[in-house]
Amino acid sequence: MHVLVMIVFAALVSVVFAAITNEANSTKTRAVYGLKTFGYFVGVGLILSWVIYFVP
Amino acid sequence: MTETTHVEPKLAPVAISKQAVACLAGWMIPGAGHAVLGRYGRALLIFTSISLMIVLGLAMHGHLYAPGELDTLFAFKDVLSKVYLVGQMGMGVVHPLLRVLKVGVEFQYKQPTYEYGTHFLVVAGLLNFLAVFDAFDIAKGRKA
């Protein structure tokens, strides 16, 4: 459940970030930016969750 | 050898009245600001994402804050609720409309997904604030 909610959250936020970014000037670069943002969200979320797992 | 030249779109500010309409429309209905400025694709993406976020937030028993339920609105107390309220106000007309329809009014803090739902609602509002700023930049001619 937690991971699923995180992935849905990351996907929705990434879509909006990709729509409003000024680092992209075409649909393709916009899509790449969105996918990268989604990857960062999920990746950093998983890394932080493993770091917290070892914190007593 | 053929060279491909990338033509930069010409940026120009729109009339001040249209700037105001775009920002106000964007705040009231997510994505409407971009639609006013003719960016229909982006408007659809913003509307779909933020609407879905609101629906999921409510489905996860999120709470919609209201100024009336905060006893000390202008005091340095219960600060987090006030921050959440400001964030959720970014939803525009959706927020008071849902409150009137008694949706998301109850504090369902015993539900396991209550926190997720409330944060989805806050982030939906904050994302709409960002979308309004983006619409303003487009209207000012700073962005394509």
N, CA and C atoms of all chains as a GROMACS GRO file, in nm:
protein
  600
    1MET      N    1   0.082  -0.121   0.000
    1MET     CA    2   0.000   0.000   0.000
    1MET      C    3   0.086   0.127   0.000
    2HIS      N    4   0.188   0.131   0.089
    2HIS     CA    5   0.273   0.251   0.100
    2HIS      C    6   0.344   0.279  -0.032
    3VAL      N    7   0.402   0.173  -0.090
    3VAL     CA    8   0.478   0.191  -0.215
    3VAL      C    9   0.384   0.232  -0.328
    4LEU      N   10   0.266   0.170  -0.330
    4LEU     CA   11   0.169   0.202  -0.436
    4LEU      C   12   0.127   0.349  -0.428
    5VAL      N   13   0.099   0.396  -0.307
    5VAL     CA   14   0.060   0.538  -0.290
    5VAL      C   15   0.175   0.629  -0.331
    6MET      N   16   0.298   0.589  -0.294
    6MET     CA   17   0.415   0.671  -0.330
    6MET      C   18   0.431   0.679  -0.482
    7ILE      N   19   0.410   0.565  -0.550
    7ILE     CA   20   0.425   0.563  -0.696
    7ILE      C   21   0.317   0.647  -0.763
    8VAL      N   22   0.193   0.635  -0.714
    8VAL     CA   23   0.083   0.716  -0.770
    8VAL      C   24   0.111   0.865  -0.748
    9PHE      N   25   0.155   0.899  -0.626
    9PHE     CA   26   0.189   1.039  -0.592
    9PHE      C   27   0.299   1.090  -0.686
   10ALA      N   28   0.405   1.010  -0.700
   10ALA     CA   29   0.518   1.050  -0.786
   10ALA      C   30   0.472   1.070  -0.930
   11ALA      N   31   0.386   0.980  -0.978
   11ALA     CA   32   0.340   0.990  -1.117
   11ALA      C   33   0.260   1.118  -1.139
   12LEU      N   34   0.166   1.147  -1.048
   12LEU     CA   35   0.080   1.264  -1.066
   12LEU      C   36   0.160   1.394  -1.055
   13VAL      N   37   0.250   1.401  -0.958
   13VAL     CA   38   0.330   1.523  -0.941
   13VAL      C   39   0.424   1.541  -1.061
   14SER      N   40   0.481   1.430  -1.108
   14SER     CA   41   0.574   1.438  -1.222
   14SER      C   42   0.504   1.490  -1.348
   15VAL      N   43   0.378   1.449  -1.368
   15VAL     CA   44   0.304   1.496  -1.485
   15VAL      C   45   0.288   1.648  -1.480
   16VAL      N   46   0.252   1.700  -1.362
   16VAL     CA   47   0.235   1.846  -1.350
   16VAL      C   48   0.370   1.916  -1.365
   17PHE      N   49   0.474   1.862  -1.303
   17PHE     CA   50   0.608   1.923  -1.316
   17PHE      C   51   0.651   1.926  -1.463
   18ALA      N   52   0.623   1.816  -1.534
   18ALA     CA   53   0.661   1.811  -1.676
   18ALA      C   54   0.582   1.912  -1.757
   19ALA      N   55   0.457   1.934  -1.718
   19ALA     CA   56   0.371   2.029  -1.791
   19ALA      C   57   0.416   2.173  -1.771
   20ILE      N   58   0.473   2.204  -1.654
   20ILE     CA   59   0.504   2.346  -1.625
   20ILE      C   60   0.654   2.377  -1.629
   21THR      N   61   0.737   2.278  -1.661
   21THR     CA   62   0.881   2.306  -1.660
   21THR      C   63   0.921   2.402  -1.772
   22ASN      N   64   1.026   2.479  -1.744
   22ASN     CA   65   1.080   2.563  -1.852
   22ASN      C   66   1.212   2.506  -1.904
   23GLU      N   67   1.243   2.382  -1.862
   23GLU     CA   68   1.364   2.316  -1.910
   23GLU      C   69   1.336   2.232  -2.035
   24ALA      N   70   1.214   2.235  -2.083
   24ALA     CA   71   1.178   2.158  -2.203
   24ALA      C   72   1.104   2.248  -2.300
   25ASN      N   73   1.137   2.230  -2.429
   25ASN     CA   74   1.070   2.313  -2.529
   25ASN      C   75   1.001   2.230  -2.636
   26SER      N   76   0.992   2.098  -2.615
   26SER     CA   77   0.917   2.014  -2.708
   26SER      C   78   0.848   1.904  -2.628
   27THR      N   79   0.755   1.837  -2.693
   27THR     CA   80   0.679   1.732  -2.622
   27THR      C   81   0.771   1.619  -2.577
   28LYS      N   82   0.871   1.586  -2.662
   28LYS     CA   83   0.961   1.476  -2.629
   28LYS      C   84   1.046   1.510  -2.506
   29THR      N   85   1.106   1.628  -2.505
   29THR     CA   86   1.190   1.668  -2.390
   29THR      C   87   1.106   1.682  -2.263
   30ARG      N   88   0.981   1.722  -2.284
   30ARG     CA   89   0.889   1.735  -2.170
   30ARG      C   90   0.860   1.596  -2.110
   31ALA      N   91   0.839   1.498  -2.199
   31ALA     CA   92   0.811   1.361  -2.153
   31ALA      C   93   0.933   1.302  -2.082
   32VAL      N   94   1.052   1.328  -2.137
   32VAL     CA   95   1.176   1.278  -2.076
   32VAL      C   96   1.194   1.341  -1.938
   33TYR      N   97   1.167   1.472  -1.927
   33TYR     CA   98   1.178   1.541  -1.798
   33TYR      C   99   1.082   1.480  -1.696
   34GLY      N  100   0.959   1.451  -1.741
   34GLY     CA  101   0.860   1.390  -1.652
   34GLY      C  102   0.903   1.253  -1.604
   35LEU      N  103   0.956   1.173  -1.695
   35LEU     CA  104   1.001   1.038  -1.659
   35LEU      C  105   1.120   1.045  -1.562
   36LYS      N  106   1.211   1.140  -1.587
   36LYS     CA  107   1.327   1.155  -1.497
   36LYS      C  108   1.280   1.198  -1.357
   37THR      N  109   1.187   1.292  -1.353
   37THR     CA  110   1.134   1.338  -1.223
   37THR      C  111   1.067   1.223  -1.149
   38PHE      N  112   0.990   1.143  -1.223
   38PHE     CA  113   0.924   1.027  -1.163
   38PHE      C  114   1.028   0.930  -1.106
   39GLY      N  115   1.132   0.906  -1.183
   39GLY     CA  116   1.239   0.816  -1.137
   39GLY      C  117   1.308   0.869  -1.012
   40TYR      N  118   1.334   0.999  -1.009
   40TYR     CA  119   1.397   1.060  -0.891
   40TYR      C  120   1.306   1.045  -0.768
   41PHE      N  121   1.179   1.071  -0.786
   41PHE     CA  122   1.084   1.060  -0.674
   41PHE      C  123   1.086   0.919  -0.616
   42VAL      N  124   1.069   0.821  -0.703
   42VAL     CA  125   1.060   0.682  -0.657
   42VAL      C  126   1.196   0.635  -0.602
   43GLY      N  127   1.303   0.669  -0.675
   43GLY     CA  128   1.438   0.627  -0.633
   43GLY      C  129   1.475   0.684  -0.497
   44VAL      N  130   1.459   0.814  -0.482
   44VAL     CA  131   1.494   0.879  -0.354
   44VAL      C  132   1.403   0.826  -0.242
   45GLY      N  133   1.276   0.804  -0.274
   45GLY     CA  134   1.184   0.748  -0.175
   45GLY      C  135   1.228   0.612  -0.125
   46LEU      N  136   1.270   0.525  -0.219
   46LEU     CA  137   1.315   0.391  -0.180
   46LEU      C  138   1.446   0.397  -0.100
   47ILE      N  139   1.538   0.484  -0.143
   47ILE     CA  140   1.666   0.497  -0.071
   47ILE      C  141   1.640   0.546   0.072
   48LEU      N  142   1.558   0.650   0.083
   48LEU     CA  143   1.528   0.704   0.218
   48LEU      C  144   1.460   0.601   0.307
   49SER      N  145   1.371   0.521   0.246
   49SER     CA  146   1.301   0.419   0.326
   49SER      C  147   1.398   0.314   0.379
   50TRP      N  148   1.501   0.277   0.298
   50TRP     CA  149   1.601   0.181   0.344
   50TRP      C  150   1.691   0.244   0.451
   51VAL      N  151   1.724   0.372   0.436
   51VAL     CA  152   1.806   0.442   0.537
   51VAL      C  153   1.731   0.445   0.670
   52ILE      N  154   1.603   0.480   0.663
   52ILE     CA  155   1.522   0.488   0.785
   52ILE      C  156   1.505   0.351   0.849
   53TYR      N  157   1.503   0.247   0.765
   53TYR     CA  158   1.485   0.109   0.815
   53TYR      C  159   1.594   0.072   0.916
   54PHE      N  160   1.718   0.122   0.894
   54PHE     CA  161   1.830   0.088   0.982
   54PHE      C  162   1.843   0.182   1.102
   55VAL      N  163   1.763   0.289   1.100
   55VAL     CA  164   1.767   0.382   1.213
   55VAL      C  165   1.681   0.325   1.326
   56PRO      N  166   1.739   0.305   1.445
   56PRO     CA  167   1.662   0.244   1.554
   56PRO      C  168   1.554   0.338   1.610
   57MET      N  169   2.542   1.834  -4.669
   57MET     CA  170   2.486   1.802  -4.538
   57MET      C  171   2.372   1.899  -4.506
   58THR      N  172   2.260   1.843  -4.466
   58THR     CA  173   2.147   1.931  -4.435
   58THR      C  174   2.149   1.968  -4.287
   59GLU      N  175   2.122   2.092  -4.262
   59GLU     CA  176   2.118   2.140  -4.124
   59GLU      C  177   1.974   2.161  -4.079
   60THR      N  178   1.943   2.114  -3.961
   60THR     CA  179   1.810   2.139  -3.908
   60THR      C  180   1.818   2.256  -3.812
   61THR      N  181   1.736   2.354  -3.837
   61THR     CA  182   1.738   2.473  -3.750
   61THR      C  183   1.617   2.469  -3.658
   62HIS      N  184   1.642   2.494  -3.531
   62HIS     CA  185   1.534   2.498  -3.433
   62HIS      C  186   1.484   2.641  -3.421
   63VAL      N  187   1.357   2.658  -3.451
   63VAL     CA  188   1.299   2.792  -3.446
   63VAL      C  189   1.238   2.814  -3.307
   64GLU      N  190   1.293   2.912  -3.237
   64GLU     CA  191   1.239   2.946  -3.104
   64GLU      C  192   1.104   3.015  -3.119
   65PRO      N  193   1.006   2.975  -3.040
   65PRO     CA  194   0.876   3.044  -3.049
   65PRO      C  195   0.888   3.189  -3.004
   66LYS      N  196   0.814   3.276  -3.073
   66LYS     CA  197   0.819   3.418  -3.038
   66LYS      C  198   0.737   3.441  -2.911
   67LEU      N  199   0.802   3.501  -2.812
   67LEU     CA  200   0.734   3.523  -2.685
   67LEU      C  201   0.686   3.667  -2.678
   68ALA      N  202   0.560   3.684  -2.643
   68ALA     CA  203   0.504   3.819  -2.630
   68ALA      C  204   0.398   3.817  -2.522
   69PRO      N  205   0.396   3.921  -2.440
   69PRO     CA  206   0.294   3.926  -2.334
   69PRO      C  207   0.155   3.950  -2.392
   70VAL      N  208   0.055   3.892  -2.326
   70VAL     CA  209  -0.084   3.917  -2.368
   70VAL      C  210  -0.136   4.037  -2.289
   71ALA      N  211  -0.255   4.082  -2.322
   71ALA     CA  212  -0.314   4.199  -2.253
   71ALA      C  213  -0.328   4.172  -2.103
   72ILE      N  214  -0.317   4.279  -2.025
   72ILE     CA  215  -0.322   4.264  -1.878
   72ILE      C  216  -0.453   4.200  -1.833
   73SER      N  217  -0.562   4.234  -1.901
   73SER     CA  218  -0.692   4.175  -1.863
   73SER      C  219  -0.690   4.024  -1.884
   74LYS      N  220  -0.624   3.981  -1.993
   74LYS     CA  221  -0.616   3.837  -2.021
   74LYS      C  222  -0.522   3.768  -1.922
   75GLN      N  223  -0.418   3.840  -1.879
   75GLN     CA  224  -0.328   3.785  -1.777
   75GLN      C  225  -0.406   3.758  -1.649
   76ALA      N  226  -0.488   3.856  -1.610
   76ALA     CA  227  -0.568   3.841  -1.487
   76ALA      C  228  -0.669   3.729  -1.501
   77VAL      N  229  -0.734   3.722  -1.617
   77VAL     CA  230  -0.834   3.616  -1.640
   77VAL      C  231  -0.768   3.479  -1.635
   78ALA      N  232  -0.649   3.467  -1.698
   78ALA     CA  233  -0.578   3.338  -1.701
   78ALA      C  234  -0.542   3.294  -1.559
   79CYS      N  235  -0.490   3.386  -1.478
   79CYS     CA  236  -0.449   3.351  -1.341
   79CYS      C  237  -0.571   3.315  -1.256
   80LEU      N  238  -0.676   3.394  -1.268
   80LEU     CA  239  -0.796   3.368  -1.188
   80LEU      C  240  -0.862   3.236  -1.230
   81ALA      N  241  -0.871   3.215  -1.360
   81ALA     CA  242  -0.932   3.091  -1.410
   81ALA      C  243  -0.848   2.970  -1.369
   82GLY      N  244  -0.715   2.986  -1.377
   82GLY     CA  245  -0.625   2.878  -1.338
   82GLY      C  246  -0.636   2.843  -1.192
   83TRP      N  247  -0.657   2.945  -1.108
   83TRP     CA  248  -0.672   2.918  -0.965
   83TRP      C  249  -0.807   2.852  -0.937
   84MET      N  250  -0.913   2.900  -1.004
   84MET     CA  251  -1.046   2.846  -0.977
   84MET      C  252  -1.062   2.703  -1.028
   85ILE      N  253  -1.018   2.678  -1.149
   85ILE     CA  254  -1.028   2.543  -1.206
   85ILE      C  255  -0.888   2.503  -1.255
   86PRO      N  256  -0.829   2.396  -1.198
   86PRO     CA  257  -0.693   2.357  -1.240
   86PRO      C  258  -0.681   2.341  -1.391
   87GLY      N  259  -0.581   2.405  -1.449
   87GLY     CA  260  -0.556   2.393  -1.593
   87GLY      C  261  -0.628   2.495  -1.678
   88ALA      N  262  -0.728   2.564  -1.622
   88ALA     CA  263  -0.807   2.659  -1.700
   88ALA      C  264  -0.722   2.778  -1.747
   89GLY      N  265  -0.623   2.816  -1.666
   89GLY     CA  266  -0.535   2.927  -1.703
   89GLY      C  267  -0.459   2.898  -1.831
   90HIS      N  268  -0.409   2.775  -1.842
   90HIS     CA  269  -0.337   2.735  -1.963
   90HIS      C  270  -0.431   2.727  -2.082
   91ALA      N  271  -0.555   2.682  -2.056
   91ALA     CA  272  -0.654   2.672  -2.165
   91ALA      C  273  -0.687   2.811  -2.219
   92VAL      N  274  -0.699   2.909  -2.129
   92VAL     CA  275  -0.728   3.047  -2.172
   92VAL      C  276  -0.616   3.098  -2.263
   93LEU      N  277  -0.492   3.056  -2.234
   93LEU     CA  278  -0.377   3.102  -2.312
   93LEU      C  279  -0.348   3.012  -2.434
   94GLY      N  280  -0.438   2.916  -2.458
   94GLY     CA  281  -0.426   2.831  -2.577
   94GLY      C  282  -0.334   2.713  -2.564
   95ARG      N  283  -0.289   2.682  -2.441
   95ARG     CA  284  -0.203   2.564  -2.418
   95ARG      C  285  -0.293   2.449  -2.374
   96TYR      N  286  -0.368   2.393  -2.469
   96TYR     CA  287  -0.473   2.296  -2.434
   96TYR      C  288  -0.416   2.163  -2.384
   97GLY      N  289  -0.306   2.120  -2.444
   97GLY     CA  290  -0.245   1.992  -2.402
   97GLY      C  291  -0.201   1.998  -2.257
   98ARG      N  292  -0.128   2.103  -2.224
   98ARG     CA  293  -0.079   2.120  -2.086
   98ARG      C  294  -0.196   2.140  -1.990
   99ALA      N  295  -0.298   2.213  -2.036
   99ALA     CA  296  -0.417   2.235  -1.952
   99ALA      C  297  -0.483   2.102  -1.917
  100LEU      N  298  -0.492   2.014  -2.016
  100LEU     CA  299  -0.554   1.883  -1.993
  100LEU      C  300  -0.472   1.800  -1.894
  101LEU      N  301  -0.339   1.802  -1.911
  101LEU     CA  302  -0.251   1.727  -1.820
  101LEU      C  303  -0.266   1.777  -1.676
  102ILE      N  304  -0.263   1.910  -1.660
  102ILE     CA  305  -0.273   1.969  -1.525
  102ILE      C  306  -0.409   1.938  -1.464
  103PHE      N  307  -0.516   1.955  -1.543
  103PHE     CA  308  -0.651   1.929  -1.492
  103PHE      C  309  -0.666   1.784  -1.449
  104THR      N  310  -0.621   1.693  -1.535
  104THR     CA  311  -0.636   1.549  -1.506
  104THR      C  312  -0.558   1.511  -1.381
  105SER      N  313  -0.432   1.553  -1.374
  105SER     CA  314  -0.347   1.513  -1.260
  105SER      C  315  -0.400   1.568  -1.129
  106ILE      N  316  -0.430   1.698  -1.127
  106ILE     CA  317  -0.474   1.760  -1.000
  106ILE      C  318  -0.611   1.707  -0.960
  107SER      N  319  -0.702   1.689  -1.056
  107SER     CA  320  -0.834   1.634  -1.024
  107SER      C  321  -0.822   1.493  -0.967
  108LEU      N  322  -0.737   1.413  -1.030
  108LEU     CA  323  -0.717   1.275  -0.983
  108LEU      C  324  -0.658   1.274  -0.842
  109MET      N  325  -0.569   1.370  -0.818
  109MET     CA  326  -0.508   1.380  -0.685
  109MET      C  327  -0.615   1.415  -0.580
  110ILE      N  328  -0.706   1.505  -0.614
  110ILE     CA  329  -0.813   1.542  -0.522
  110ILE      C  330  -0.905   1.422  -0.497
  111VAL      N  331  -0.942   1.354  -0.604
  111VAL     CA  332  -1.032   1.237  -0.591
  111VAL      C  333  -0.966   1.129  -0.504
  112LEU      N  334  -0.839   1.101  -0.531
  112LEU     CA  335  -0.768   0.999  -0.451
  112LEU      C  336  -0.754   1.043  -0.306
  113GLY      N  337  -0.727   1.172  -0.285
  113GLY     CA  338  -0.715   1.225  -0.149
  113GLY      C  339  -0.844   1.207  -0.071
  114LEU      N  340  -0.956   1.235  -0.136
  114LEU     CA  341  -1.085   1.218  -0.069
  114LEU      C  342  -1.118   1.069  -0.050
  115ALA      N  343  -1.080   0.987  -0.149
  115ALA     CA  344  -1.104   0.842  -0.136
  115ALA      C  345  -1.023   0.783  -0.020
  116MET      N  346  -0.909   0.845   0.009
  116MET     CA  347  -0.826   0.797   0.120
  116MET      C  348  -0.862   0.868   0.252
  117HIS      N  349  -0.981   0.923   0.259
  117HIS     CA  350  -1.035   0.987   0.380
  117HIS      C  351  -0.955   1.110   0.424
  118GLY      N  352  -0.904   1.184   0.327
  118GLY     CA  353  -0.832   1.307   0.360
  118GLY      C  354  -0.928   1.412   0.414
  119HIS      N  355  -0.872   1.508   0.488
  119HIS     CA  356  -0.956   1.612   0.548
  119HIS      C  357  -0.935   1.746   0.477
  120LEU      N  358  -1.044   1.815   0.450
  120LEU     CA  359  -1.036   1.949   0.392
  120LEU      C  360  -1.047   2.051   0.505
  121TYR      N  361  -0.944   2.129   0.526
  121TYR     CA  362  -0.944   2.228   0.634
  121TYR      C  363  -1.027   2.349   0.593
  122ALA      N  364  -1.083   2.417   0.691
  122ALA     CA  365  -1.160   2.539   0.665
  122ALA      C  366  -1.123   2.642   0.770
  123PRO      N  367  -1.124   2.773   0.735
  123PRO     CA  368  -1.087   2.877   0.833
  123PRO      C  369  -1.177   2.874   0.956
  124GLY      N  370  -1.304   2.839   0.937
  124GLY     CA  371  -1.400   2.840   1.047
  124GLY      C  372  -1.371   2.741   1.158
  125GLU      N  373  -1.306   2.629   1.123
  125GLU     CA  374  -1.282   2.525   1.225
  125GLU      C  375  -1.154   2.550   1.304
  126LEU      N  376  -1.078   2.653   1.266
  126LEU     CA  377  -0.958   2.688   1.341
  126LEU      C  378  -0.993   2.800   1.438
  127ASP      N  379  -0.987   2.770   1.567
  127ASP     CA  380  -1.032   2.867   1.668
  127ASP      C  381  -0.950   2.997   1.665
  128THR      N  382  -0.819   2.982   1.659
  128THR     CA  383  -0.731   3.099   1.666
  128THR      C  384  -0.662   3.118   1.532
  129LEU      N  385  -0.737   3.174   1.439
  129LEU     CA  386  -0.689   3.182   1.301
  129LEU      C  387  -0.563   3.268   1.287
  130PHE      N  388  -0.556   3.377   1.363
  130PHE     CA  389  -0.443   3.469   1.347
  130PHE      C  390  -0.343   3.461   1.463
  131ALA      N  391  -0.344   3.352   1.538
  131ALA     CA  392  -0.248   3.334   1.646
  131ALA      C  393  -0.147   3.225   1.605
  132PHE      N  394  -0.033   3.226   1.673
  132PHE     CA  395   0.071   3.129   1.639
  132PHE      C  396   0.042   2.996   1.712
  133LYS      N  397  -0.071   2.938   1.678
  133LYS     CA  398  -0.114   2.811   1.738
  133LYS      C  399  -0.164   2.721   1.627
  134ASP      N  400  -0.146   2.592   1.645
  134ASP     CA  401  -0.194   2.495   1.546
  134ASP      C  402  -0.146   2.533   1.406
  135VAL      N  403  -0.014   2.562   1.398
  135VAL     CA  404   0.044   2.619   1.275
  135VAL      C  405   0.028   2.523   1.157
  136LEU      N  406   0.047   2.394   1.182
  136LEU     CA  407   0.043   2.297   1.072
  136LEU      C  408  -0.094   2.296   1.002
  137SER      N  409  -0.200   2.308   1.082
  137SER     CA  410  -0.335   2.312   1.022
  137SER      C  411  -0.350   2.434   0.931
  138LYS      N  412  -0.289   2.546   0.972
  138LYS     CA  413  -0.298   2.668   0.891
  138LYS      C  414  -0.217   2.652   0.761
  139VAL      N  415  -0.102   2.588   0.772
  139VAL     CA  416  -0.021   2.563   0.652
  139VAL      C  417  -0.100   2.473   0.556
  140TYR      N  418  -0.163   2.370   0.611
  140TYR     CA  419  -0.245   2.280   0.528
  140TYR      C  420  -0.360   2.356   0.463
  141LEU      N  421  -0.421   2.445   0.539
  141LEU     CA  422  -0.533   2.523   0.486
  141LEU      C  423  -0.489   2.608   0.368
  142VAL      N  424  -0.374   2.676   0.384
  142VAL     CA  425  -0.322   2.760   0.274
  142VAL      C  426  -0.293   2.673   0.151
  143GLY      N  427  -0.234   2.558   0.173
  143GLY     CA  428  -0.205   2.466   0.062
  143GLY      C  429  -0.333   2.423  -0.008
  144GLN      N  430  -0.432   2.384   0.070
  144GLN     CA  431  -0.557   2.335   0.011
  144GLN      C  432  -0.637   2.446  -0.058
  145MET      N  433  -0.613   2.572  -0.016
  145MET     CA  434  -0.683   2.682  -0.082
  145MET      C  435  -0.640   2.698  -0.228
  146GLY      N  436  -0.530   2.636  -0.264
  146GLY     CA  437  -0.486   2.638  -0.404
  146GLY      C  438  -0.579   2.565  -0.498
  147MET      N  439  -0.668   2.484  -0.443
  147MET     CA  440  -0.764   2.410  -0.528
  147MET      C  441  -0.867   2.502  -0.592
  148GLY      N  442  -0.878   2.624  -0.543
  148GLY     CA  443  -0.974   2.718  -0.600
  148GLY      C  444  -1.116   2.690  -0.556
  149VAL      N  445  -1.210   2.690  -0.651
  149VAL     CA  446  -1.351   2.674  -0.615
  149VAL      C  447  -1.383   2.532  -0.570
  150VAL      N  448  -1.296   2.439  -0.603
  150VAL     CA  449  -1.321   2.298  -0.567
  150VAL      C  450  -1.328   2.284  -0.415
  151HIS      N  451  -1.239   2.356  -0.345
  151HIS     CA  452  -1.231   2.344  -0.199
  151HIS      C  453  -1.361   2.386  -0.128
  152PRO      N  454  -1.411   2.509  -0.148
  152PRO     CA  455  -1.538   2.545  -0.083
  152PRO      C  456  -1.656   2.463  -0.133
  153LEU      N  457  -1.651   2.426  -0.260
  153LEU     CA  458  -1.760   2.346  -0.318
  153LEU      C  459  -1.771   2.211  -0.247
  154LEU      N  460  -1.657   2.147  -0.226
  154LEU     CA  461  -1.656   2.018  -0.157
  154LEU      C  462  -1.701   2.034  -0.012
  155ARG      N  463  -1.657   2.144   0.051
  155ARG     CA  464  -1.698   2.170   0.190
  155ARG      C  465  -1.850   2.186   0.200
  156VAL      N  466  -1.907   2.260   0.103
  156VAL     CA  467  -2.052   2.280   0.102
  156VAL      C  468  -2.124   2.145   0.083
  157LEU      N  469  -2.067   2.060  -0.001
  157LEU     CA  470  -2.127   1.928  -0.026
  157LEU      C  471  -2.096   1.828   0.085
  158LYS      N  472  -2.029   1.876   0.192
  158LYS     CA  473  -1.995   1.793   0.310
  158LYS      C  474  -1.901   1.677   0.275
  159VAL      N  475  -1.817   1.701   0.175
  159VAL     CA  476  -1.718   1.599   0.138
  159VAL      C  477  -1.585   1.637   0.201
  160GLY      N  478  -1.520   1.543   0.269
  160GLY     CA  479  -1.391   1.569   0.332
  160GLY      C  480  -1.399   1.657   0.454
  161VAL      N  481  -1.518   1.675   0.509
  161VAL     CA  482  -1.538   1.764   0.623
  161VAL      C  483  -1.501   1.694   0.754
  162GLU      N  484  -1.537   1.567   0.763
  162GLU     CA  485  -1.513   1.493   0.888
  162GLU      C  486  -1.365   1.460   0.907
  163PHE      N  487  -1.323   1.464   1.034
  163PHE     CA  488  -1.187   1.424   1.070
  163PHE      C  489  -1.185   1.272   1.084
  164GLN      N  490  -1.140   1.201   0.985
  164GLN     CA  491  -1.138   1.054   0.994
  164GLN      C  492  -0.996   1.007   1.026
  165TYR      N  493  -0.941   1.063   1.134
  165TYR     CA  494  -0.801   1.037   1.167
  165TYR      C  495  -0.773   0.893   1.209
  166LYS      N  496  -0.879   0.816   1.237
  166LYS     CA  497  -0.856   0.676   1.273
  166LYS      C  498  -0.840   0.586   1.151
  167GLN      N  499  -0.873   0.639   1.035
  167GLN     CA  500  -0.854   0.563   0.912
  167GLN      C  501  -0.704   0.554   0.882
  168PRO      N  502  -0.657   0.436   0.842
  168PRO     CA  503  -0.512   0.421   0.817
  168PRO      C  504  -0.458   0.510   0.705
  169THR      N  505  -0.545   0.547   0.610
  169THR     CA  506  -0.498   0.628   0.496
  169THR      C  507  -0.530   0.777   0.513
  170TYR      N  508  -0.571   0.817   0.634
  170TYR     CA  509  -0.609   0.958   0.657
  170TYR      C  510  -0.495   1.054   0.624
  171GLU      N  511  -0.375   1.021   0.672
  171GLU     CA  512  -0.259   1.111   0.650
  171GLU      C  513  -0.227   1.123   0.501
  172TYR      N  514  -0.227   1.008   0.432
  172TYR     CA  515  -0.200   1.010   0.288
  172TYR      C  516  -0.302   1.099   0.216
  173GLY      N  517  -0.428   1.077   0.249
  173GLY     CA  518  -0.536   1.152   0.183
  173GLY      C  519  -0.522   1.301   0.203
  174THR      N  520  -0.496   1.341   0.328
  174THR     CA  521  -0.482   1.484   0.358
  174THR      C  522  -0.363   1.544   0.282
  175HIS      N  523  -0.253   1.470   0.277
  175HIS     CA  524  -0.136   1.522   0.205
  175HIS      C  525  -0.160   1.529   0.055
  176PHE      N  526  -0.234   1.434   0.001
  176PHE     CA  527  -0.271   1.441  -0.141
  176PHE      C  528  -0.350   1.569  -0.168
  177LEU      N  529  -0.442   1.602  -0.078
  177LEU     CA  530  -0.525   1.722  -0.097
  177LEU      C  531  -0.440   1.849  -0.087
  178VAL      N  532  -0.346   1.851   0.008
  178VAL     CA  533  -0.259   1.968   0.023
  178VAL      C  534  -0.171   1.985  -0.101
  179VAL      N  535  -0.111   1.875  -0.146
  179VAL     CA  536  -0.020   1.883  -0.261
  179VAL      C  537  -0.098   1.920  -0.388
  180ALA      N  538  -0.222   1.873  -0.400
  180ALA     CA  539  -0.304   1.911  -0.516
  180ALA      C  540  -0.319   2.063  -0.522
  181GLY      N  541  -0.345   2.125  -0.407
  181GLY     CA  542  -0.358   2.271  -0.402
  181GLY      C  543  -0.226   2.340  -0.434
  182LEU      N  544  -0.117   2.289  -0.378
  182LEU     CA  545   0.014   2.351  -0.402
  182LEU      C  546   0.054   2.339  -0.549
  183LEU      N  547   0.024   2.224  -0.610
  183LEU     CA  548   0.055   2.207  -0.753
  183LEU      C  549  -0.025   2.306  -0.837
  184ASN      N  550  -0.149   2.332  -0.794
  184ASN     CA  551  -0.229   2.429  -0.870
  184ASN      C  552  -0.172   2.570  -0.856
  185PHE      N  553  -0.118   2.603  -0.738
  185PHE     CA  554  -0.049   2.733  -0.724
  185PHE      C  555   0.066   2.742  -0.826
  186LEU      N  556   0.144   2.635  -0.837
  186LEU     CA  557   0.256   2.634  -0.934
  186LEU      C  558   0.204   2.651  -1.076
  187ALA      N  559   0.092   2.584  -1.107
  187ALA     CA  560   0.033   2.594  -1.241
  187ALA      C  561  -0.013   2.738  -1.269
  188VAL      N  562  -0.065   2.805  -1.166
  188VAL     CA  563  -0.108   2.945  -1.184
  188VAL      C  564   0.013   3.034  -1.211
  189PHE      N  565   0.122   3.012  -1.137
  189PHE     CA  566   0.245   3.091  -1.161
  189PHE      C  567   0.297   3.067  -1.302
  190ASP      N  568   0.287   2.941  -1.347
  190ASP     CA  569   0.332   2.908  -1.483
  190ASP      C  570   0.246   2.980  -1.587
  191ALA      N  571   0.114   2.980  -1.563
  191ALA     CA  572   0.023   3.050  -1.655
  191ALA      C  573   0.056   3.199  -1.658
  192PHE      N  574   0.090   3.255  -1.542
  192PHE     CA  575   0.127   3.397  -1.534
  192PHE      C  576   0.253   3.425  -1.617
  193ASP      N  577   0.352   3.335  -1.604
  193ASP     CA  578   0.476   3.351  -1.681
  193ASP      C  579   0.449   3.345  -1.832
  194ILE      N  580   0.362   3.252  -1.872
  194ILE     CA  581   0.328   3.241  -2.014
  194ILE      C  582   0.257   3.368  -2.060
  195ALA      N  583   0.163   3.416  -1.978
  195ALA     CA  584   0.088   3.536  -2.013
  195ALA      C  585   0.178   3.659  -2.022
  196LYS      N  586   0.284   3.660  -1.939
  196LYS     CA  587   0.379   3.772  -1.939
  196LYS      C  588   0.478   3.764  -2.055
  197GLY      N  589   0.478   3.648  -2.124
  197GLY     CA  590   0.569   3.630  -2.236
  197GLY      C  591   0.708   3.584  -2.194
  198ARG      N  592   0.720   3.531  -2.074
  198ARG     CA  593   0.850   3.484  -2.026
  198ARG      C  594   0.875   3.339  -2.066
  199LYS      N  595   0.768   3.267  -2.095
  199LYS     CA  596   0.778   3.125  -2.131
  199LYS      C  597   0.692   3.096  -2.253
  200ALA      N  598   0.724   2.985  -2.320
  200ALA     CA  599   0.645   2.946  -2.437
  200ALA      C  600   0.518   2.872  -2.396
   0.00000   0.00000   0.00000
